[in-house]
Amino acid sequence: MEIQPRQLSLAGPRRSPVLKRALIGAVGGCVVLGGVLVLLPPDRHRTAPPAPGPVARAVTAVGAGVPVALPDLAALIGDHEAHLRAHPGDGQAWAVLGAAYVEQGRRTATPAYYPRAEKALRTSLEAGPKNNVDALNGLAALANARGDFPAAKKWGETAVARAPKRWTAYPQLIEAYDALGDYKATRRTLDKLVELRSGPTVMARAAQVYWDRGWREDATAALADAAAGATTPAEQAAWLSRAGDFAWERGEPEDALRQYAAALVTDPDEHSALAGQGRALAALGRTSEALRAYQTALTKQPSPQYALELGELYESLGLAGAAQVQYDLLRTRVQQEEADGVHDELVLGLFEADHGDAESAVRRLREEWKRRPGIAVADALGWALHRAGENQEAVKFATRAMDKEHGGGVRSALYAYHRGEIERDLEWFGPARRHLAEALRINPFFSPLLVPAAKEALAGLGEPPAEGLPEEAPQESAGSAGSAPEPTAAPAAPRPPRSPSAPAPRRSSTR
C-alpha cells in the first residue's frame, strides 16, 4: 500500500481558550523578536578572520614578484622544504620554493641560492603541468638575478606565449629587454602589462622605465604612488629605497637620505637603503657616518658594487690601504658569484678600467656587449677603451650611451662625465666642456673621486671661445656604434692637462 504524505490540517484538535491565548502570544512575541533582531546592528565583537601567516604572505608575494620580508621568506623556505621531503612530486611546491630561493639570493646577495633555485624550478617543470607558467616565471627571474638576460628573455617569452593573459611574466621581460637594449620591446611590454594589471608593483616597474627614458617627473610620481599603495612593509620599503636612488641621481642627497631612512624604518632588512645612505652621507660631508653605513650594508648584503663604492670613498680620503681591502673583496665576491652562474662583468670591467688592467676591462666588456648591448654596457666599454688609449673607438660607445635614438634617454652624470673626458682627450673642447658641465649639473655629488676631477677638467678648459670660432666636433649620425665623428681643427689655445680619472659609483638598479 502506497504511503501518502501526511496532510497538514488547518483544523487541529480542539484546545482550551487559555492554551489558545498562550499560543497566540508566543507567536506574536516571536514576530516582534525577529523584527528587533533584523533591526539590530551586526555583532561588533564578532571575530575577524585570522590574518595570513608568514608562509601564506610569502607565497602570495613570491607569486606576484613582490618584495618579501626576510623572516617570511625564511618561513616559506623551511615550510616548503619540509613539505617536499614528504611529497617530492608536488610540482607547484617546487616552483614556489625555487622562486623563494631566487628572492633570498637577491635580497641577501647570496648567489649560492641560485643553483638551488635552478634545481627546484627545473624539477617543477618536470613534475608540474604542461603549461607550468610559475616555473617559467621563476626561471626568468633567476636569469635576471644572475645577469643572464638572453636566458631571461627566452624564459619570459615562453611564459607569455603559454599564458598571455597572466601578468606576472611581463615585469621579468621588461627587465631583460631593457638590459639587452631592445627599448621598443621594453615600451611595448610595459604597455601590455599596464593593460593587464594595475597596482604598486606595476607602477614601480613603470617608474623605472620612465626614469631610463628621461621622464623624471613621471617616474617620481609613479614611484611615490607605488610606495603609498604598497600592501606590506617589505614592498613599501623597496619602493622608498628606489625613490631614494632617484633623488640621489637628481643630485638631491638630503631628499635621498630621507627616503632611505624611511625605507629602513619601514623594513630594517632593506639593505640597499644602507648603501644609499652611504652615498648620500658622503655627499653631505658626513664621512664617518657614510663609512659606517657602507660597512653595515656590506655586512648584511656583500655586493661587489658596494665594495667598489666604499673602496672609492676610502681612496678619495687618501686611505689607499683600506681602499685596497675593498677592491680585493670585490674580486673575491665576483669569483664566488661566477661559480654560481652570476655575470658581474659590468662592475668588474669598470673596476679594472680604473683600478686594474684596462686591456682586460676592454676584453671583458667587448664580450659583455655581444651578450647584452644596452646603454650601461656601451658606457662602460667606451670608458674602458678610453682608459686603454683607444679614444676614436671609445667615443662611438660613449655617444651611443647618451643617444636617445638608441634608448639613452637616462640623464646620467656618470655617462656625461665619461663622454666629456673622452672628448677632452680627442681635443674636442666644446663638446667636452658641455658634457663635463652637464655631469656636474645633473648630480654635483655623483662620485667622491670623479667630481673633483670633473671640476678641475672644466676649469682647465676655460670659457668658450668668441662666437664664430670653430670648436664643436661633428655629431655622430644615428645608427650603431659605428663611425666616429671626425674632430675639427683644434683651437689655438693649448690643451689643458688631463685630470686623473676613476670609475664612479654605478646606478643602483640593474640595467
Buried (B, 14 or more C-beta within 10 A) or exposed (E): EEEEEEEEEEEEEEEEEEEEEEEEEEEEEEEEEEEEEEEEEEEEEEEEEEEEEBBBBBBBBBBBBBBBBBEBBBBBBEBBBEBBEEEEEBBBBBBBBBBBBBBBBBBBBBBBBBBBBBBBBBBBBEBBEEEBBBBBBBBBBBBBBBBBBEBBBBBBBBBBEBBEEBBBBBBBBBBBBBBBBBBEBBBBBBEBBBEEBEBBBBBBBBBBBBBBBBBBEBBBBBBBBBBEBBBBBBBBBBBBBBBBBBBBBBBBBEBBBBBBBBBBEBBBBBBBBBBBBBBBBBBBEBBEBBBBBBBBBBEBBBBBBBBBBBBBBBBBBEBEEBBBBBBEBBBEBBEBBBEBBBBBBBBBBBBBBBBBBBBBBBBBBBBBBEBBBBBBBBBBBBBBBBBBEBBBBBBBBBBBBBBEEBBBBBBBBBBBBBBBBBBBBBBBBBBBBBBBBBBBEBBBBBBBBBBEBBBBBBEBBEEBBEEEEEBBBEEBEEEEBEEBBEBBEBBEEEEBEEBEBBBBBBBBBBB
